[in-house]
Amino acid sequence: MRERNYTYAVARIRSLETKLLDNAQIERLANAATLSEALAYLGETEYGAMLANIKNPHQFEEALNQELNRVIRMVMSLSEDAPELMAFIYRYDIENIKKILKSQSVTADKLSSLGRWAPDWLVETLTTERYGEFPSELAEAIIEARRLYKETGDVQEIDRILDQAYFGMGYRLLKEGISELLLKWWIAMIDLTNLRTFVRMRLIGLPFNEYQRFFIEHGQLTLDQFQDLWDQPDEKVLSWLGNTPYHPMTVEGAELLSSLTVLEREYDNYLTRMIAQAKYISLGIEPLVGYLIAKEIECKTLRIILVGKVNNVSIIKLKERLRRAYA
């Protein structure tokens, strides 16, 4: 267990939390008649500085990534790269590694800059197969993913191996860490990821043995439970879910198991509600991670709204996809 002093860091985060968008502000953005109107309102918030740097309104994605990158670098600095925080940031590196393994021609400019490792360094490292700087689980997963992809030609093997390594690595880092809340949150994310995979595969009619390949270990919900439910009607699945810690999601009823849009929204909302407990912790790393997750969800919500404005999605449809604010 590593005891660290986060007094200054938490004070800084508390100040920044006041700038997060609340539900009323998000609804106002969703109600905007046009993309220009939405961006004009967003320009009055913390995103104004980043939006001022773009030359075209349709480059809002660049502004959102710049803002998220700023937040990631800040919390990394405040935490001094604490392992508990890095567990949450490695996922951007995992996505970059997947792209590199799937295509030998991918270049650094096609990768995300949000992870721990610079894209050009990742490209060079994977090209030369020097994995010494990676955590052991990740290095082993890269070698195994490469081997299976070469043998089968199935890109899903890359996704499967790296996802399982990432969740396992995060579980280890948080179990060894200093936060019970973050470990519980990670376990919940594993469970909800398994639930999401369960729903997706059932909807497209895949057999259970395919689901078994992609199942993530270290959650509370077991593989045997999902196997027992595989051929059961949605009503029985909802009844079972209602007796788990994830029962708040069942208020959506049958839509939770028939609409991926609803499932993805409730996945994010559950985890946002859970990490919001970090706002009541005064001297730990939890507020830093909570703020990072809040910013990620906020950027995702803004992306949904702004892309919706570009594509003339109705306000009603847009609001069905909005995530719950952390603020």
C-alpha positions as CSV (number, residue, x, y, z in Angstrom):
1,M,0.0,0.0,0.0
2,R,1.4,3.4,-1.0
3,E,0.5,6.4,1.2
4,R,0.8,9.7,-0.7
5,N,-0.2,13.2,0.2
6,Y,-2.8,14.6,-2.2
7,T,-3.7,17.7,-0.2
8,Y,-2.7,20.2,-2.9
9,A,-3.9,18.0,-5.8
10,V,-7.4,17.6,-4.3
11,A,-7.7,21.3,-3.6
12,R,-6.9,22.0,-7.3
13,I,-9.4,19.4,-8.5
14,R,-12.1,20.9,-6.3
15,S,-11.6,24.2,-8.0
16,L,-11.7,22.6,-11.5
17,E,-14.9,20.6,-10.7
18,T,-16.8,23.8,-10.5
19,K,-16.2,24.3,-14.2
20,L,-17.6,21.0,-15.3
21,L,-20.9,21.2,-17.2
22,D,-24.0,20.4,-15.3
23,N,-27.2,18.7,-16.6
24,A,-28.9,22.0,-17.3
25,Q,-25.9,23.2,-19.4
26,I,-25.8,20.0,-21.4
27,E,-29.6,20.2,-22.1
28,R,-29.1,23.8,-23.3
29,L,-26.5,22.6,-25.7
30,A,-28.7,19.8,-26.9
31,N,-31.5,22.3,-27.5
32,A,-29.3,24.5,-29.7
33,A,-30.8,24.8,-33.2
34,T,-27.6,24.5,-35.1
35,L,-23.9,23.5,-34.7
36,S,-22.9,27.1,-34.7
37,E,-25.3,27.9,-31.9
38,A,-24.1,25.0,-29.8
39,L,-20.4,26.0,-30.4
40,A,-21.1,29.6,-29.5
41,Y,-22.6,28.5,-26.1
42,L,-19.7,26.0,-25.5
43,G,-17.3,28.8,-26.2
44,E,-18.5,30.5,-23.0
45,T,-17.3,27.5,-21.0
46,E,-13.9,26.0,-20.2
47,Y,-13.8,24.7,-23.8
48,G,-13.6,28.3,-25.2
49,A,-9.8,28.4,-25.3
50,M,-9.6,25.2,-27.4
51,L,-12.4,26.1,-29.7
52,A,-10.7,29.4,-30.4
53,N,-7.8,27.5,-32.0
54,I,-9.9,25.7,-34.6
55,K,-10.3,27.2,-38.1
56,N,-13.5,25.5,-39.0
57,P,-16.6,24.7,-36.8
58,H,-16.5,21.1,-38.0
59,Q,-13.1,20.7,-36.3
60,F,-14.7,20.5,-32.9
61,E,-13.3,16.9,-32.5
62,E,-9.8,18.4,-32.4
63,A,-10.8,20.9,-29.8
64,L,-12.3,18.1,-27.6
65,N,-9.2,16.0,-27.9
66,Q,-7.0,18.9,-27.0
67,E,-9.0,19.7,-23.9
68,L,-9.0,16.0,-22.8
69,N,-5.3,15.8,-23.4
70,R,-4.8,18.9,-21.3
71,V,-6.7,17.3,-18.4
72,I,-4.9,13.9,-18.7
73,R,-1.4,15.6,-18.6
74,M,-2.5,17.7,-15.6
75,V,-3.8,14.8,-13.5
76,M,-0.8,12.7,-14.4
77,S,1.4,15.5,-13.1
78,L,-0.7,16.1,-9.9
79,S,-0.6,12.3,-9.1
80,E,3.1,11.9,-10.1
81,D,2.0,9.1,-12.4
82,A,0.4,7.1,-9.6
83,P,-0.3,3.5,-10.7
84,E,-4.0,3.9,-9.7
85,L,-4.4,6.8,-12.2
86,M,-2.3,5.2,-14.9
87,A,-4.7,2.2,-14.9
88,F,-7.3,4.5,-16.3
89,I,-5.0,6.1,-18.9
90,Y,-3.5,3.0,-20.3
91,R,-6.7,2.3,-22.3
92,Y,-5.7,4.9,-24.8
93,D,-2.4,3.2,-25.3
94,I,-4.2,-0.2,-25.7
95,E,-6.3,1.2,-28.5
96,N,-3.1,2.6,-30.2
97,I,-1.4,-0.8,-29.9
98,K,-4.4,-2.5,-31.4
99,K,-4.2,-0.3,-34.5
100,I,-0.5,-0.8,-34.9
101,L,-0.8,-4.6,-34.6
102,K,-3.7,-4.7,-37.1
103,S,-1.8,-2.7,-39.7
104,Q,1.9,-2.5,-40.3
105,S,1.5,0.7,-42.3
106,V,-0.2,2.7,-39.6
107,T,1.7,5.9,-38.8
108,A,1.9,7.9,-35.6
109,D,-0.3,10.7,-36.9
110,K,-3.2,8.2,-37.1
111,L,-3.0,7.4,-33.4
112,S,-4.3,9.0,-30.3
113,S,-2.1,11.3,-28.3
114,L,-4.1,10.7,-25.1
115,G,-2.2,7.8,-23.7
116,R,0.9,7.5,-21.5
117,W,3.2,6.7,-24.4
118,A,3.8,9.0,-27.4
119,P,2.4,7.5,-30.7
120,D,5.8,7.7,-32.5
121,W,7.5,5.8,-29.7
122,L,4.8,3.2,-29.7
123,V,5.2,2.7,-33.5
124,E,8.9,2.3,-33.2
125,T,8.7,0.0,-30.1
126,L,6.3,-2.4,-31.7
127,T,8.1,-2.3,-35.0
128,T,11.4,-3.3,-33.3
129,E,9.6,-5.6,-30.8
130,R,11.3,-4.1,-27.8
131,Y,8.8,-4.4,-25.0
132,G,10.9,-3.8,-21.9
133,E,9.1,-0.6,-20.9
134,F,5.7,-2.1,-20.9
135,P,4.1,-3.8,-17.8
136,S,4.7,-7.5,-18.0
137,E,1.1,-8.4,-18.7
138,L,1.0,-6.0,-21.6
139,A,4.2,-7.2,-23.1
140,E,3.0,-10.8,-22.9
141,A,-0.3,-9.9,-24.4
142,I,1.3,-8.1,-27.4
143,I,3.4,-11.2,-28.1
144,E,0.4,-13.5,-27.8
145,A,-1.8,-11.3,-29.9
146,R,0.8,-11.1,-32.7
147,R,1.2,-14.9,-32.6
148,L,-2.6,-15.6,-32.8
149,Y,-3.2,-13.0,-35.5
150,K,-0.4,-14.5,-37.6
151,E,-1.9,-18.0,-37.2
152,T,-5.5,-17.1,-37.7
153,G,-5.7,-13.8,-39.6
154,D,-8.5,-12.9,-37.2
155,V,-8.2,-9.3,-36.0
156,Q,-10.6,-10.0,-33.2
157,E,-7.9,-12.0,-31.5
158,I,-5.9,-8.8,-31.1
159,D,-8.9,-7.1,-29.5
160,R,-9.6,-10.0,-27.3
161,I,-6.1,-10.6,-26.0
162,L,-5.3,-6.9,-25.4
163,D,-8.7,-6.2,-23.7
164,Q,-8.3,-9.1,-21.3
165,A,-4.7,-8.0,-20.5
166,Y,-5.8,-4.4,-19.9
167,F,-8.6,-5.3,-17.5
168,G,-6.4,-7.7,-15.7
169,M,-3.6,-5.2,-15.5
170,G,-5.9,-2.6,-14.1
171,Y,-7.3,-5.0,-11.6
172,R,-3.8,-5.8,-10.3
173,L,-2.8,-2.2,-10.1
174,L,-5.9,-1.2,-8.2
175,K,-5.9,-4.2,-5.9
176,E,-2.3,-3.3,-4.9
177,G,-3.3,0.3,-4.5
178,I,-4.8,2.5,-1.8
179,S,-8.4,3.0,-2.9
180,E,-11.3,0.7,-2.2
181,L,-13.6,2.9,-4.3
182,L,-11.4,2.6,-7.4
183,L,-11.1,-1.1,-7.1
184,K,-14.9,-1.5,-6.8
185,W,-15.4,0.8,-9.8
186,W,-13.0,-1.3,-11.9
187,I,-14.8,-4.5,-10.9
188,A,-18.1,-2.8,-11.9
189,M,-16.6,-1.8,-15.2
190,I,-15.6,-5.4,-15.9
191,D,-19.1,-6.6,-15.0
192,L,-20.8,-4.1,-17.2
193,T,-18.4,-4.8,-20.1
194,N,-19.3,-8.5,-19.8
195,L,-23.0,-7.5,-19.7
196,R,-22.6,-5.3,-22.8
197,T,-20.9,-8.1,-24.7
198,F,-23.6,-10.6,-23.5
199,V,-26.3,-8.3,-24.9
200,R,-24.6,-7.6,-28.2
201,M,-23.8,-11.2,-28.9
202,R,-27.3,-12.4,-28.1
203,L,-28.8,-9.7,-30.3
204,I,-26.8,-10.9,-33.3
205,G,-27.4,-14.6,-32.5
206,L,-23.9,-15.8,-31.7
207,P,-23.4,-19.0,-29.6
208,F,-22.3,-19.0,-26.0
209,N,-18.9,-20.4,-26.8
210,E,-18.1,-17.3,-28.7
211,Y,-19.1,-15.1,-25.7
212,Q,-16.9,-17.3,-23.5
213,R,-13.9,-16.3,-25.6
214,F,-14.4,-12.6,-24.8
215,F,-15.4,-12.9,-21.2
216,I,-13.3,-10.7,-18.8
217,E,-12.2,-12.2,-15.5
218,H,-12.2,-10.5,-12.1
219,G,-15.8,-9.3,-12.0
220,Q,-18.5,-10.2,-9.5
221,L,-20.8,-11.6,-12.2
222,T,-19.7,-15.1,-13.2
223,L,-19.4,-16.9,-16.5
224,D,-21.7,-19.6,-15.2
225,Q,-24.4,-17.0,-14.5
226,F,-24.2,-15.7,-18.1
227,Q,-24.2,-19.2,-19.4
228,D,-27.4,-20.1,-17.5
229,L,-29.1,-17.0,-18.9
230,W,-27.9,-17.3,-22.5
231,D,-31.0,-18.9,-23.9
232,Q,-33.4,-17.3,-21.4
233,P,-35.9,-14.6,-22.3
234,D,-35.1,-11.0,-21.6
235,E,-37.6,-10.9,-18.7
236,K,-35.6,-13.5,-16.9
237,V,-32.3,-11.7,-17.6
238,L,-33.8,-8.4,-16.2
239,S,-35.1,-10.2,-13.1
240,W,-31.6,-11.6,-12.5
241,L,-30.0,-8.2,-13.1
242,G,-32.5,-6.7,-10.6
243,N,-30.9,-8.8,-7.9
244,T,-27.3,-7.6,-8.6
245,P,-25.6,-4.4,-7.7
246,Y,-26.6,-3.1,-11.2
247,H,-30.3,-3.2,-10.4
248,P,-30.7,0.7,-11.0
249,M,-30.2,0.0,-14.7
250,T,-33.3,-2.2,-14.9
251,V,-35.6,0.9,-14.6
252,E,-35.1,1.1,-18.4
253,G,-36.9,-2.2,-18.7
254,A,-36.8,-4.3,-21.9
255,E,-35.0,-1.5,-23.8
256,L,-31.9,-2.1,-21.8
257,L,-31.5,-5.5,-23.5
258,S,-32.9,-4.6,-26.9
259,S,-31.3,-1.2,-27.6
260,L,-27.5,-0.8,-27.6
261,T,-28.0,3.0,-27.4
262,V,-29.8,2.6,-24.1
263,L,-27.4,0.1,-22.8
264,E,-24.3,2.2,-23.6
265,R,-25.9,5.2,-22.0
266,E,-26.8,3.3,-18.8
267,Y,-23.4,1.7,-18.8
268,D,-21.8,5.2,-18.6
269,N,-24.4,6.6,-16.2
270,Y,-24.0,3.8,-13.7
271,L,-20.2,4.2,-13.6
272,T,-20.6,8.0,-13.4
273,R,-22.9,7.7,-10.4
274,M,-20.4,5.3,-8.7
275,I,-17.3,7.4,-9.3
276,A,-19.1,10.6,-8.1
277,Q,-18.5,9.3,-4.6
278,A,-15.0,10.6,-5.1
279,K,-16.4,14.1,-4.6
280,Y,-16.7,13.3,-0.9
281,I,-13.2,12.1,-0.4
282,S,-10.9,14.8,0.8
283,L,-7.4,13.4,1.0
284,G,-7.0,10.6,-1.6
285,I,-6.3,9.9,-5.2
286,E,-10.0,9.3,-5.9
287,P,-10.9,12.9,-6.7
288,L,-8.2,13.0,-9.4
289,V,-9.5,9.8,-11.1
290,G,-13.1,11.0,-10.6
291,Y,-12.4,14.3,-12.3
292,L,-10.6,12.5,-15.2
293,I,-13.6,10.1,-15.7
294,A,-16.0,13.1,-15.5
295,K,-14.1,14.9,-18.2
296,E,-14.1,11.8,-20.4
297,I,-17.8,11.4,-20.1
298,E,-18.4,15.1,-20.6
299,C,-16.3,15.1,-23.8
300,K,-18.3,12.0,-25.0
301,T,-21.6,13.8,-24.4
302,L,-20.4,16.9,-26.2
303,R,-19.3,14.7,-29.1
304,I,-22.7,13.1,-29.3
305,I,-24.4,16.6,-29.3
306,L,-22.1,18.2,-31.8
307,V,-22.1,15.2,-34.2
308,G,-25.9,15.2,-33.9
309,K,-26.0,18.8,-34.9
310,V,-23.9,18.1,-38.0
311,N,-26.1,15.3,-39.0
312,N,-29.4,17.1,-38.2
313,V,-30.4,14.5,-35.5
314,S,-33.6,15.5,-33.8
315,I,-33.4,17.0,-30.3
316,I,-35.6,14.2,-29.0
317,K,-33.3,11.5,-30.4
318,L,-30.2,13.4,-29.2
319,K,-31.5,13.6,-25.6
320,E,-32.0,9.8,-25.6
321,R,-28.2,9.5,-25.9
322,L,-27.1,12.1,-23.4
323,R,-25.0,11.0,-20.4
324,R,-25.5,12.0,-16.8
325,A,-23.3,14.9,-15.7
326,Y,-20.8,14.4,-12.9
327,A,-21.2,18.0,-11.7
